[in-house]
């Protein structure tokens, strides 16, 4: 298509773009039935019957949502909620179809945490001969990086080289976790010099973009190209900025010029890397969290116009290139975008949104209502907290949180992207000390945090998911099991809570785990790895050295030497009389055990 034809196409889309962003009201949902309370040591576990069409469920305690600071979406995706750290309460639950007002609440049930002998017992049973499905691995689709121009940085943080270590972190998540793509902000920001106007005419320069993406591909990754933020010379209001690197959050002063820029970028990438490479492995996401004023100074209507123009520009290069959005915060604007593109005709190859502090909701019913069954759902940002410098992610709480979310997402989401790979990050300033509550799976210095270890253990599961049940006074105990082709059986068991006030531990939530693995043939070698406050926890190692801001050279070496996955006990030979292995162990909260049986 010629540039003139492309411009006419964009203008036609702009003309069709509707200002009416209110989607048709979704069908009213009935209140959930069968709400049951199961009190136990330190918790009340609620279960209820599913409501067809629900994206999630809002639990209320004594008439108020069971929310907490630093959790941007309180609702949960499944029909189970474990309430910890609270006393007697009257509970209700309501179904959600969107992020608007929930449906009517269920009749209340009243319950209080139980008392009794501690630690209580959780009974985990795995059948090594019953395969439930191929094991989904939602963490492998994508990981976050703040802005990829950081790869070109020659600066240092804590004495460590920024660009070199960010590249090392991305190389590590590719090699050890199997991550395939990286999504980051600011590829169109002025530090990469992509756009300026000379004499009123646009001038493009993708030299530094090439350096960035050459590096990414050299690490074995492909980018999810977030189209943003706004070049200064193209901004309607260049004074509207965010982050320490002053990304411009304004709409463009000229939407046709924005479309020209997007088209030129995609054409350049296709020319450099090959159009089939882009079609097969890349994707384009329009902006970042435009439903928050801090990231988009325009109106909702202006964002949806930006989406239409961007999608048209991408598709004008090749119709099979993938483009999507709204890349929203806290599940926002999903229904609105679905309704909008139905009217504007803009392409939508994937739906993307973000959430923090909870498992992702289930947008499949909404896609079905809009006739888009099967459209991939990408959570392009997700993690324990949206708050910079919040310490809960550095310790074992982050490990149990990641496993809870990944298992919840398995099989229903195409991507659950942890935000981010590395603590080399500067949105609100560069890290002031080694453990500062950074978002990264790896620290400055590329030490592996407990949540990195958790994904390492998940990655060690085989390709055949196995039937696994958890009974007894389970509270936050969950299990995930799988088998390798060579007969190895791995069982992940973790003990967690969504209550961030208990991130440092809660003795009443510790459990004795009684693990039974059946369907085995012959004896096996048993290994048992552990993540908790005293195991596989590099923050605790640093504190045992006296802590402080940054290590000296000797302590860096000591930290790297200590930064492994700890075994709880030495490997042993496990007999399997009748094809059954039984094992009992204590599991603190938060804590993770990985038991592997090798023939």
Secondary structure as GFF3:
##gff-version 3
##sequence-region A 1 599
A	DSSP	alpha_helix	3	16	.	.	.	ID=ss1
A	DSSP	beta_strand	36	40	.	.	.	ID=ss2
A	DSSP	beta_strand	43	47	.	.	.	ID=ss3
A	DSSP	beta_strand	56	61	.	.	.	ID=ss4
A	DSSP	beta_strand	64	65	.	.	.	ID=ss5
A	DSSP	beta_strand	80	84	.	.	.	ID=ss6
A	DSSP	beta_strand	89	96	.	.	.	ID=ss7
A	DSSP	beta_strand	109	111	.	.	.	ID=ss8
A	DSSP	beta_strand	120	134	.	.	.	ID=ss9
A	DSSP	three_ten_helix	138	140	.	.	.	ID=ss10
A	DSSP	beta_strand	143	147	.	.	.	ID=ss11
A	DSSP	three_ten_helix	148	152	.	.	.	ID=ss12
A	DSSP	beta_strand	156	157	.	.	.	ID=ss13
A	DSSP	beta_strand	160	161	.	.	.	ID=ss14
A	DSSP	alpha_helix	162	177	.	.	.	ID=ss15
A	DSSP	beta_strand	181	185	.	.	.	ID=ss16
A	DSSP	three_ten_helix	190	192	.	.	.	ID=ss17
A	DSSP	beta_strand	195	198	.	.	.	ID=ss18
A	DSSP	beta_strand	201	204	.	.	.	ID=ss19
A	DSSP	alpha_helix	207	218	.	.	.	ID=ss20
A	DSSP	beta_strand	222	227	.	.	.	ID=ss21
A	DSSP	three_ten_helix	232	234	.	.	.	ID=ss22
A	DSSP	beta_strand	241	242	.	.	.	ID=ss23
A	DSSP	beta_strand	247	248	.	.	.	ID=ss24
A	DSSP	alpha_helix	255	273	.	.	.	ID=ss25
A	DSSP	alpha_helix	275	281	.	.	.	ID=ss26
A	DSSP	beta_strand	283	286	.	.	.	ID=ss27
A	DSSP	alpha_helix	300	317	.	.	.	ID=ss28
A	DSSP	beta_strand	323	328	.	.	.	ID=ss29
A	DSSP	three_ten_helix	329	331	.	.	.	ID=ss30
A	DSSP	alpha_helix	334	344	.	.	.	ID=ss31
A	DSSP	beta_strand	350	356	.	.	.	ID=ss32
A	DSSP	alpha_helix	364	369	.	.	.	ID=ss33
A	DSSP	beta_strand	376	383	.	.	.	ID=ss34
A	DSSP	three_ten_helix	391	393	.	.	.	ID=ss35
A	DSSP	alpha_helix	396	409	.	.	.	ID=ss36
A	DSSP	beta_strand	415	418	.	.	.	ID=ss37
A	DSSP	alpha_helix	450	459	.	.	.	ID=ss38
A	DSSP	beta_strand	464	472	.	.	.	ID=ss39
A	DSSP	beta_strand	477	483	.	.	.	ID=ss40
A	DSSP	beta_strand	489	495	.	.	.	ID=ss41
A	DSSP	three_ten_helix	500	502	.	.	.	ID=ss42
A	DSSP	three_ten_helix	507	509	.	.	.	ID=ss43
A	DSSP	beta_strand	511	518	.	.	.	ID=ss44
A	DSSP	beta_strand	524	531	.	.	.	ID=ss45
A	DSSP	alpha_helix	538	544	.	.	.	ID=ss46
A	DSSP	alpha_helix	553	562	.	.	.	ID=ss47
A	DSSP	beta_strand	566	574	.	.	.	ID=ss48
A	DSSP	three_ten_helix	577	579	.	.	.	ID=ss49
A	DSSP	beta_strand	581	587	.	.	.	ID=ss50
A	DSSP	beta_strand	591	598	.	.	.	ID=ss51
###
